[in-house]
């Protein structure tokens, strides 16, 4: 056998094709993963997705290890080691700014496929099919010890007015809203 290698694979656009609406794993990817496993290499998913939103793909492909949550989550031998939350002070500042400007927002407060929102405005703007949504009237980010992701429904022009974004990692994967999530897969890989 050749030297054991440690290989990390993203899900979306790497192992999987078709986007969220037509998600599928090509047979060629399954074959390659199978060959690598049989050769004795260490295989690991490395994704920005929340662990709860990636665990089924991980298991379907026969992986036992995963770096999730943009590098803040680590699963080894099918056991979640932990997920580091986003910096609370900066997330609270962002939510307060969204409240002042009237931008719909949501937060992920646990390892689940559910976004928690204060009202139905986020879904009306975002038209999101990625996550389930739970409305909590009077939602206040201060009430939660850990926040793992945040979401802001705004246009590209409106995002330029959010000064608190400069202190946070964020991405726009959809036209109608942006994700505030870690982007440090290397942190999880090193861990």
VENPEZI-V200471 format. One record per helix or strand of 3 or more residues. SS is the DSSP state (helix for helix, strand for strand). FROM is the first residue (numbers start at 1). TO is the last residue. If there is no record, write none. Layout:
((SS;FROM;TO) (SS;FROM;TO))
This chain:
((strand;6;9) (helix;27;38) (strand;42;46) (helix;51;60) (strand;66;68) (helix;69;71) (strand;73;76) (strand;79;83) (helix;88;101) (strand;104;108) (strand;114;117) (helix;121;126) (strand;132;135) (helix;141;143) (strand;149;153) (helix;156;159) (helix;163;167) (strand;177;180) (helix;185;190))
